Amino acid sequence: MKMRTDSSLWFLDSCDNDQIETLYKILTTEINGEYRLRERLSNSLEAQIYGNDYYKYSDRIALELQYQANEGVGDFLRMNQKDYRDILIDIVIQLNIPIMGIENVEQLEEELILTLNDRVLGIENAGIYSMPFDMLIEEAFTEEIERSIVYRSIIPAVVYISLLRLGQLGNHDDIDKIKAKK
């Protein structure tokens, strides 16, 4: 069970344990606190060995996202790994966010966060990154997404990863708001 090299997720190795723990919880538990049906992470060898030292198995946590993004049952059972960029593009398309001409993962993530912030505020092109994580997720969740076992787990994970990356690029306000919600 080796993670395919995906340079878009390498930065998770530099995140602190609390940040990785939040991603772990997003990938393993539903909003009501029950374990997700498709999650394999909580019973993984890495989780058993390292427990609460999430940063020690951040690559396995990233791998869980790649597994959970598989929409087909066969792909999920075969544990196919979907590239993060493809996961991100699927989510942006699902959320009807225009991305014409955007290729770079960081730019796609930024567009995702900016658009969700705009939708929460009800203002187009506000240029604001600072809405709380919970509000961004609430804005992203439609009835269709709430019924989707795939999107219900990967959209919050990708939004969180996007905020982590933005935080590392210098916009720390978003990360502070996420930590305050925990």
BAVEXLO-210681 format. One record per residue: x, y, z of N, C-alpha, C, O in turn; residue number from 1. Coordinates in Angstrom, 1 decimal. Layout:
! residues N
X,Y,Z,X,Y,Z,X,Y,Z,X,Y,Z,NUM .
...
//
This chain:
! residues 182
0.8,-1.2,0.0,0.0,0.0,0.0,0.9,1.2,0.0,1.0,1.9,1.0,1 .
1.5,1.6,-1.1,2.4,2.7,-1.2,1.8,3.8,-2.0,1.1,3.6,-3.0,2 .
1.9,5.0,-1.4,1.3,6.2,-2.1,2.1,6.5,-3.4,3.3,6.6,-3.4,3 .
1.3,6.7,-4.4,1.9,7.1,-5.7,2.4,8.5,-5.5,1.8,9.3,-4.8,4 .
3.6,8.8,-6.1,4.2,10.1,-5.9,3.2,11.1,-6.4,2.8,11.1,-7.6,5 .
2.8,12.0,-5.6,1.9,13.1,-5.9,2.5,14.4,-5.3,2.2,14.7,-4.1,6 .
3.3,15.1,-6.0,4.0,16.3,-5.5,3.0,17.3,-4.9,3.4,18.2,-4.1,7 .
1.8,17.3,-5.3,0.8,18.3,-4.8,0.5,18.0,-3.3,0.0,18.9,-2.6,8 .
0.7,16.9,-2.8,0.4,16.5,-1.4,1.7,16.5,-0.5,1.6,16.2,0.7,9 .
2.9,16.6,-1.1,4.1,16.6,-0.3,4.1,17.6,0.8,4.8,17.3,1.9,10 .
3.5,18.7,0.6,3.6,19.8,1.7,3.0,19.3,3.0,3.3,19.9,4.0,11 .
2.2,18.3,3.0,1.6,17.8,4.2,2.6,17.3,5.2,2.4,17.4,6.4,12 .
3.8,16.9,4.7,4.9,16.5,5.6,5.4,17.6,6.5,5.9,17.4,7.6,13 .
5.2,18.9,6.0,5.6,20.0,6.8,4.6,20.6,7.7,4.8,21.6,8.4,14 .
3.4,20.0,7.7,2.3,20.5,8.6,2.5,20.0,10.0,3.2,18.9,10.2,15 .
2.0,20.7,11.0,2.1,20.2,12.4,1.1,19.1,12.7,0.1,18.9,11.9,16 .
1.3,18.5,13.8,0.4,17.3,14.2,-1.1,17.7,14.3,-1.9,16.9,13.9,17 .
-1.4,18.9,14.8,-2.7,19.3,15.0,-3.4,19.5,13.6,-4.6,19.1,13.4,18 .
-2.7,20.0,12.7,-3.2,20.2,11.3,-3.5,18.9,10.6,-4.6,18.7,10.0,19 .
-2.6,17.9,10.8,-2.8,16.6,10.2,-3.9,15.8,10.9,-4.6,15.1,10.3,20 .
-4.0,16.0,12.2,-5.1,15.4,13.0,-6.5,15.8,12.5,-7.4,15.0,12.3,21 .
-6.6,17.1,12.2,-7.9,17.6,11.6,-8.2,16.9,10.3,-9.3,16.6,10.0,22 .
-7.2,16.8,9.4,-7.4,16.1,8.1,-7.8,14.7,8.4,-8.6,14.1,7.7,23 .
-7.1,14.0,9.3,-7.4,12.6,9.7,-8.9,12.5,10.1,-9.6,11.6,9.6,24 .
-9.3,13.4,10.9,-10.7,13.4,11.4,-11.7,13.6,10.3,-12.8,13.0,10.2,25 .
-11.4,14.5,9.4,-12.2,14.8,8.2,-12.4,13.6,7.4,-13.5,13.2,6.9,26 .
-11.3,12.8,7.2,-11.3,11.7,6.3,-11.9,10.4,7.0,-12.4,9.5,6.3,27 .
-12.0,10.4,8.3,-12.4,9.2,8.9,-13.8,9.3,9.5,-14.5,8.2,9.7,28 .
-14.3,10.4,9.9,-15.6,10.5,10.5,-16.6,11.4,9.8,-16.2,12.4,9.2,29 .
-17.8,11.0,9.9,-18.9,11.8,9.4,-19.2,13.0,10.3,-18.6,13.1,11.4,30 .
-20.0,13.9,9.9,-20.4,15.1,10.7,-21.0,14.6,12.1,-20.8,15.3,13.1,31 .
-21.8,13.5,12.0,-22.4,13.0,13.3,-21.4,12.3,14.2,-21.8,11.8,15.2,32 .
-20.2,12.1,13.8,-19.2,11.5,14.6,-18.9,10.0,14.3,-18.0,9.4,14.8,33 .
-19.8,9.4,13.5,-19.6,8.0,13.1,-18.5,7.9,12.1,-18.3,8.8,11.3,34 .
-17.9,6.7,12.1,-16.9,6.5,11.1,-17.5,6.4,9.7,-18.6,5.9,9.5,35 .
-16.7,6.9,8.7,-17.2,6.8,7.3,-17.2,5.4,6.9,-16.3,4.6,7.3,36 .
-18.2,5.0,6.0,-18.3,3.7,5.6,-17.1,3.3,4.7,-16.6,2.1,4.8,37 .
-16.5,4.2,3.9,-15.4,3.8,3.0,-14.0,4.1,3.6,-13.1,3.8,2.9,38 .
-13.9,4.5,4.8,-12.6,4.8,5.3,-11.9,3.6,5.7,-12.4,2.6,6.3,39 .
-10.6,3.6,5.5,-9.7,2.5,5.9,-8.6,2.9,6.8,-7.8,2.1,7.3,40 .
-8.5,4.2,6.9,-7.4,4.8,7.6,-7.3,4.5,9.1,-6.2,4.2,9.6,41 .
-8.4,4.5,9.8,-8.4,4.3,11.3,-8.0,2.9,11.6,-7.5,2.7,12.7,42 .
-8.1,1.9,10.7,-7.7,0.6,11.0,-6.4,0.2,10.3,-5.9,-0.9,10.2,43 .
-5.7,1.2,9.7,-4.5,1.0,9.0,-3.3,0.7,10.0,-3.4,1.0,11.1,44 .
-2.3,0.0,9.4,-1.2,-0.4,10.3,-0.5,0.9,10.8,-0.1,0.9,12.0,45 .
-0.4,1.9,10.0,0.2,3.2,10.4,-0.6,3.8,11.6,0.1,4.3,12.6,46 .
-1.9,3.8,11.5,-2.7,4.4,12.6,-2.5,3.5,13.9,-2.5,4.1,15.0,47 .
-2.4,2.2,13.7,-2.2,1.4,14.9,-0.8,1.6,15.5,-0.7,1.6,16.8,48 .
0.2,1.8,14.7,1.6,2.0,15.2,1.8,3.4,15.8,2.2,3.5,16.9,49 .
1.4,4.4,15.0,1.7,5.8,15.4,0.6,6.5,16.2,0.8,7.5,16.9,50 .
-0.6,6.0,16.2,-1.7,6.6,16.9,-1.9,8.0,16.7,-2.3,8.5,15.6,51 .
-1.7,8.8,17.8,-2.0,10.3,17.7,-0.8,11.1,17.1,-0.9,12.3,17.1,52 .
0.2,10.4,16.7,1.4,11.1,16.1,1.1,11.2,14.6,1.8,10.5,13.8,53 .
0.1,11.9,14.2,-0.4,11.9,12.8,0.6,12.4,11.8,0.6,11.8,10.7,54 .
1.5,13.3,12.2,2.5,13.8,11.2,3.4,12.6,10.8,4.0,12.7,9.7,55 .
3.5,11.6,11.6,4.4,10.5,11.3,3.9,9.6,10.1,4.6,8.9,9.5,56 .
2.6,9.7,9.9,2.0,9.0,8.8,1.1,9.9,7.9,0.0,9.5,7.4,57 .
1.6,11.1,7.7,0.9,12.0,6.8,0.8,11.5,5.4,-0.2,11.8,4.7,58 .
1.7,10.7,4.9,1.6,10.2,3.6,0.5,9.2,3.5,-0.2,9.1,2.5,59 .
0.2,8.4,4.5,-0.9,7.4,4.6,-2.2,8.2,4.6,-3.2,7.7,4.1,60 .
-2.2,9.3,5.3,-3.4,10.1,5.4,-3.8,10.7,4.0,-4.9,10.7,3.6,61 .
-2.7,11.1,3.3,-2.9,11.6,1.9,-3.4,10.5,1.0,-4.2,10.7,0.1,62 .
-2.9,9.3,1.2,-3.3,8.2,0.4,-4.8,7.9,0.6,-5.4,7.5,-0.3,63 .
-5.2,8.0,1.9,-6.7,7.8,2.1,-7.5,8.7,1.3,-8.6,8.3,0.8,64 .
-7.1,10.0,1.1,-7.9,10.9,0.3,-7.9,10.3,-1.2,-8.9,10.4,-1.8,65 .
-6.8,9.8,-1.6,-6.7,9.3,-3.0,-7.6,8.1,-3.2,-8.2,7.9,-4.2,66 .
-7.7,7.3,-2.1,-8.6,6.1,-2.2,-10.1,6.5,-2.2,-10.9,6.1,-3.0,67 .
-10.4,7.4,-1.2,-11.8,7.8,-1.1,-12.3,8.5,-2.3,-13.6,8.6,-2.4,68 .
-11.5,9.1,-3.1,-11.9,9.9,-4.2,-12.4,9.0,-5.4,-13.0,9.5,-6.3,69 .
-12.2,7.7,-5.3,-12.6,6.8,-6.3,-14.2,6.7,-6.2,-14.7,6.3,-5.2,70 .
-14.8,7.0,-7.4,-16.2,7.0,-7.4,-16.8,5.6,-7.7,-17.8,5.2,-7.2,71 .
-16.0,4.8,-8.5,-16.5,3.4,-8.8,-16.1,2.5,-7.7,-15.1,2.6,-7.1,72 .
-17.0,1.5,-7.4,-16.8,0.5,-6.4,-15.6,-0.3,-6.7,-14.8,-0.6,-5.8,73 .
-15.4,-0.7,-8.0,-14.3,-1.5,-8.4,-13.0,-0.8,-8.1,-12.0,-1.3,-7.6,74 .
-12.9,0.5,-8.5,-11.7,1.3,-8.2,-11.4,1.4,-6.7,-10.2,1.4,-6.3,75 .
-12.4,1.6,-6.0,-12.3,1.7,-4.5,-11.8,0.4,-3.9,-10.8,0.5,-3.1,76 .
-12.4,-0.7,-4.3,-11.9,-2.0,-3.8,-10.5,-2.3,-4.2,-9.8,-3.0,-3.5,77 .
-10.1,-1.9,-5.4,-8.8,-2.2,-5.9,-7.8,-1.2,-5.3,-6.6,-1.3,-5.6,78 .
-8.3,-0.2,-4.6,-7.5,0.8,-3.9,-6.7,1.6,-5.0,-5.5,1.9,-4.8,79 .
-7.4,1.9,-6.1,-6.7,2.8,-7.1,-6.5,4.2,-6.4,-7.3,4.6,-5.6,80 .
-5.4,4.8,-6.9,-5.1,6.1,-6.3,-5.3,7.2,-7.4,-4.8,7.1,-8.5,81 .
-6.1,8.1,-7.0,-6.5,9.2,-7.9,-5.6,10.4,-7.6,-5.4,10.8,-6.4,82 .
-5.0,11.0,-8.6,-4.1,12.2,-8.4,-4.9,13.3,-7.7,-6.1,13.5,-8.0,83 .
-4.2,14.0,-6.8,-4.9,15.1,-6.1,-5.4,16.2,-7.1,-6.5,16.7,-6.9,84 .
-4.6,16.5,-8.1,-5.1,17.5,-9.1,-6.4,17.1,-9.7,-7.3,17.9,-9.9,85 .
-6.5,15.8,-10.1,-7.8,15.3,-10.7,-8.9,15.4,-9.7,-10.0,15.7,-10.0,86 .
-8.6,15.1,-8.4,-9.6,15.2,-7.4,-10.1,16.6,-7.3,-11.3,16.9,-7.2,87 .
-9.2,17.5,-7.2,-9.5,18.9,-7.1,-10.3,19.4,-8.3,-11.3,20.2,-8.1,88 .
-9.9,19.0,-9.5,-10.7,19.4,-10.7,-12.1,18.9,-10.6,-13.1,19.6,-11.0,89 .
-12.3,17.6,-10.2,-13.6,17.0,-10.1,-14.5,17.8,-9.1,-15.7,18.1,-9.4,90 .
-13.9,18.3,-8.0,-14.6,19.0,-7.0,-15.0,20.4,-7.5,-16.1,20.9,-7.4,91 .
-14.1,21.1,-8.2,-14.3,22.4,-8.7,-15.5,22.3,-9.8,-16.3,23.2,-9.8,92 .
-15.5,21.3,-10.6,-16.5,21.1,-11.6,-17.8,20.8,-10.9,-18.9,21.3,-11.2,93 .
-17.8,19.9,-9.9,-19.0,19.6,-9.1,-19.6,20.8,-8.5,-20.9,20.9,-8.4,94 .
-18.8,21.7,-8.0,-19.3,22.9,-7.4,-19.6,24.1,-8.4,-19.9,25.2,-8.0,95 .
-19.5,23.8,-9.7,-19.8,24.8,-10.7,-18.9,26.0,-10.6,-19.4,27.2,-10.7,96 .
-17.6,25.8,-10.4,-16.7,26.9,-10.3,-15.9,27.0,-11.6,-15.3,26.0,-12.0,97 .
-16.0,28.1,-12.3,-15.3,28.2,-13.6,-13.8,28.2,-13.4,-13.2,29.0,-12.6,98 .
-13.1,27.4,-14.2,-11.6,27.3,-14.0,-10.9,27.4,-15.4,-9.8,26.9,-15.5,99 .
-11.6,27.9,-16.4,-11.0,28.0,-17.7,-9.6,28.6,-17.7,-9.4,29.7,-17.2,100 .
-8.6,27.8,-18.1,-7.2,28.3,-18.3,-6.4,28.1,-17.0,-5.2,28.4,-17.0,101 .
-7.0,27.6,-15.9,-6.2,27.4,-14.7,-5.7,26.0,-14.7,-6.5,25.0,-14.7,102 .
-4.4,25.8,-14.6,-3.8,24.5,-14.6,-3.1,24.1,-13.3,-3.1,23.0,-12.9,103 .
-2.5,25.1,-12.6,-1.7,24.9,-11.4,-2.6,24.6,-10.2,-3.7,25.2,-10.0,104 .
-2.2,23.6,-9.5,-3.0,23.1,-8.3,-3.2,24.3,-7.3,-4.3,24.4,-6.8,105 .
-2.2,25.0,-7.0,-2.3,26.1,-6.1,-3.3,27.2,-6.6,-4.1,27.7,-5.8,106 .
-3.3,27.5,-7.9,-4.3,28.4,-8.4,-5.7,27.8,-8.4,-6.7,28.5,-8.1,107 .
-5.9,26.5,-8.6,-7.2,25.9,-8.5,-7.7,25.9,-7.1,-8.9,26.2,-6.9,108 .
-6.8,25.6,-6.1,-7.2,25.7,-4.7,-7.6,27.1,-4.4,-8.6,27.3,-3.7,109 .
-6.9,28.1,-4.8,-7.2,29.5,-4.5,-8.5,29.9,-5.1,-9.3,30.5,-4.4,110 .
-8.8,29.5,-6.3,-10.1,29.8,-6.9,-11.2,29.1,-6.2,-12.3,29.7,-6.0,111 .
-11.0,27.9,-5.7,-12.0,27.1,-4.9,-12.3,27.9,-3.6,-13.5,28.2,-3.3,112 .
-11.3,28.3,-2.9,-11.5,29.1,-1.6,-12.1,30.4,-1.9,-13.1,30.8,-1.2,113 .
-11.6,31.2,-2.9,-12.2,32.5,-3.2,-13.7,32.4,-3.6,-14.5,33.2,-3.1,114 .
-14.0,31.4,-4.4,-15.4,31.3,-4.8,-16.3,30.9,-3.7,-17.4,31.4,-3.6,115 .
-15.9,30.0,-2.8,-16.7,29.6,-1.7,-16.9,30.8,-0.7,-18.0,31.0,-0.2,116 .
-15.8,31.6,-0.5,-15.9,32.8,0.3,-16.9,33.8,-0.3,-17.8,34.3,0.4,117 .
-16.8,34.0,-1.6,-17.8,34.9,-2.3,-19.2,34.4,-2.2,-20.1,35.2,-1.9,118 .
-19.4,33.1,-2.3,-20.8,32.5,-2.2,-21.3,32.7,-0.8,-22.5,33.0,-0.6,119 .
-20.5,32.5,0.2,-20.9,32.7,1.6,-21.3,34.2,1.8,-22.3,34.5,2.5,120 .
-20.5,35.1,1.3,-20.7,36.5,1.5,-21.9,37.0,0.6,-22.5,38.1,0.9,121 .
-22.1,36.3,-0.5,-23.1,36.8,-1.5,-22.6,37.9,-2.3,-23.3,38.7,-2.9,122 .
-21.2,38.0,-2.4,-20.6,39.1,-3.2,-19.6,38.5,-4.2,-18.8,37.6,-3.8,123 .
-19.7,38.9,-5.4,-18.9,38.3,-6.4,-17.5,39.0,-6.4,-17.5,40.3,-6.3,124 .
-16.4,38.3,-6.6,-15.1,38.8,-6.6,-14.7,39.7,-5.4,-14.1,40.7,-5.6,125 .
-15.1,39.2,-4.2,-14.8,39.9,-3.0,-13.3,39.9,-2.7,-12.7,40.8,-2.1,126 .
-12.6,38.8,-3.1,-11.2,38.7,-2.9,-10.8,38.4,-1.4,-9.8,38.7,-0.9,127 .
-11.8,37.8,-0.7,-11.6,37.5,0.7,-11.4,36.0,0.9,-12.1,35.2,0.3,128 .
-10.4,35.7,1.8,-10.1,34.3,2.1,-10.5,33.9,3.5,-10.2,32.7,3.9,129 .
-11.1,34.7,4.2,-11.2,34.5,5.7,-12.5,34.0,6.3,-12.7,34.1,7.5,130 .
-13.4,33.4,5.5,-14.6,32.8,6.1,-14.2,31.5,6.8,-13.3,30.8,6.4,131 .
-14.9,31.3,7.9,-14.6,30.0,8.7,-14.8,28.8,7.9,-15.7,28.7,7.0,132 .
-14.0,27.8,8.2,-14.1,26.5,7.5,-15.5,25.9,7.5,-15.9,25.5,6.4,133 .
-16.2,25.9,8.6,-17.5,25.4,8.7,-18.5,26.1,7.7,-19.3,25.4,7.1,134 .
-18.3,27.4,7.5,-19.2,28.1,6.6,-18.9,27.8,5.2,-19.8,27.7,4.3,135 .
-17.6,27.6,4.9,-17.2,27.2,3.5,-17.8,25.8,3.1,-18.3,25.6,2.0,136 .
-17.7,24.9,4.1,-18.3,23.5,3.8,-19.8,23.6,3.7,-20.3,22.9,2.8,137 .
-20.4,24.3,4.6,-21.9,24.5,4.5,-22.3,25.0,3.1,-23.3,24.6,2.5,138 .
-21.5,26.0,2.6,-21.8,26.6,1.3,-21.6,25.5,0.2,-22.3,25.5,-0.8,139 .
-20.6,24.7,0.3,-20.2,23.7,-0.7,-21.2,22.5,-0.7,-21.5,21.9,-1.8,140 .
-21.9,22.2,0.4,-22.7,21.1,0.5,-24.1,21.4,-0.1,-24.9,22.2,0.5,141 .
-24.4,20.8,-1.2,-25.8,20.8,-1.7,-26.5,19.5,-1.3,-25.8,18.6,-0.7,142 .
-27.7,19.3,-1.6,-28.4,18.1,-1.3,-27.7,16.9,-2.0,-27.6,15.8,-1.4,143 .
-27.4,17.1,-3.2,-26.7,16.1,-4.0,-25.4,15.7,-3.4,-25.1,14.5,-3.4,144 .
-24.6,16.6,-3.0,-23.3,16.3,-2.4,-23.5,15.6,-1.0,-22.7,14.7,-0.7,145 .
-24.5,16.0,-0.2,-24.7,15.4,1.0,-25.1,13.9,0.9,-24.8,13.1,1.7,146 .
-25.7,13.6,-0.3,-26.1,12.2,-0.5,-24.9,11.4,-1.1,-25.0,10.1,-1.1,147 .
-23.9,12.0,-1.6,-22.8,11.3,-2.2,-21.8,10.9,-1.2,-21.2,11.7,-0.5,148 .
-21.6,9.6,-1.1,-20.6,9.1,-0.1,-19.2,9.6,-0.4,-18.3,9.7,0.5,149 .
-18.9,9.8,-1.7,-17.6,10.2,-2.1,-17.4,11.7,-1.8,-16.4,12.1,-1.1,150 .
-18.2,12.6,-2.3,-18.0,14.0,-2.2,-18.2,14.5,-0.7,-17.6,15.5,-0.3,151 .
-19.0,13.8,0.0,-19.2,14.1,1.4,-17.9,14.1,2.2,-17.8,14.8,3.2,152 .
-17.0,13.2,1.8,-15.7,13.1,2.5,-14.6,13.9,1.9,-13.8,14.5,2.5,153 .
-14.6,13.9,0.5,-13.4,14.5,-0.1,-13.5,16.1,-0.2,-12.5,16.7,-0.3,154 .
-14.8,16.6,-0.3,-14.9,18.1,-0.4,-14.3,18.7,0.8,-13.5,19.6,0.7,155 .
-14.8,18.3,2.0,-14.2,19.0,3.2,-12.6,18.8,3.3,-11.9,19.7,3.7,156 .
-12.2,17.6,2.9,-10.7,17.3,2.9,-10.0,18.2,2.0,-8.9,18.8,2.3,157 .
-10.5,18.4,0.8,-9.8,19.3,-0.2,-9.9,20.7,0.2,-8.9,21.5,0.0,158 .
-11.0,21.2,0.7,-11.1,22.6,1.2,-10.1,22.8,2.3,-9.4,23.8,2.4,159 .
-10.0,21.8,3.2,-9.0,21.9,4.3,-7.6,22.0,3.8,-6.8,22.8,4.3,160 .
-7.3,21.1,2.9,-5.9,21.0,2.3,-5.6,22.4,1.6,-4.5,22.9,1.7,161 .
-6.6,22.9,0.9,-6.4,24.2,0.2,-6.1,25.3,1.2,-5.3,26.1,1.0,162 .
-6.9,25.3,2.4,-6.6,26.3,3.4,-5.2,26.1,4.0,-4.6,27.1,4.3,163 .
-4.8,24.8,4.2,-3.5,24.6,4.8,-2.4,25.2,3.9,-1.5,25.8,4.3,164 .
-2.6,24.9,2.6,-1.6,25.4,1.6,-1.6,26.9,1.6,-0.5,27.5,1.5,165 .
-2.8,27.5,1.6,-2.8,29.0,1.6,-2.2,29.5,2.9,-1.5,30.6,2.8,166 .
-2.4,28.8,4.0,-1.7,29.2,5.2,-0.2,29.2,5.2,0.5,30.0,5.7,167 .
0.3,28.2,4.5,1.8,28.0,4.3,2.3,29.1,3.4,3.5,29.4,3.4,168 .
1.4,29.6,2.5,1.9,30.6,1.5,1.7,32.0,2.1,2.0,33.0,1.5,169 .
1.3,32.1,3.4,1.3,33.4,4.1,-0.1,33.9,4.5,-0.2,34.9,5.1,170 .
-1.2,33.2,4.2,-2.5,33.6,4.7,-2.9,32.8,5.9,-3.6,31.8,5.8,171 .
-2.4,33.1,7.1,-2.5,32.3,8.3,-3.9,32.5,9.0,-4.2,31.7,9.9,172 .
-4.6,33.5,8.6,-5.9,33.7,9.3,-6.9,32.5,9.2,-7.5,32.2,10.2,173 .
-6.9,31.9,8.0,-7.8,30.8,7.8,-7.5,29.6,8.7,-8.4,29.0,9.3,174 .
-6.2,29.3,8.9,-5.8,28.2,9.7,-6.2,28.5,11.1,-6.6,27.6,11.8,175 .
-6.0,29.7,11.6,-6.3,30.0,13.0,-7.8,29.8,13.3,-8.2,29.4,14.3,176 .
-8.6,30.2,12.3,-10.1,30.0,12.5,-10.5,28.5,12.5,-11.4,28.1,13.2,177 .
-9.8,27.7,11.7,-10.1,26.3,11.8,-9.7,25.7,13.1,-10.4,24.9,13.7,178 .
-8.5,26.1,13.6,-8.1,25.6,14.9,-9.0,26.0,16.0,-9.2,25.3,17.0,179 .
-9.5,27.2,15.9,-10.5,27.7,17.0,-11.7,26.9,17.0,-12.4,26.8,18.0,180 .
-12.1,26.3,15.8,-13.4,25.5,15.8,-13.2,24.2,16.4,-14.3,23.6,16.8,181 .
-12.0,23.6,16.5,-11.8,22.3,17.0,-12.2,22.1,18.5,-12.0,21.1,19.0,182 .
//
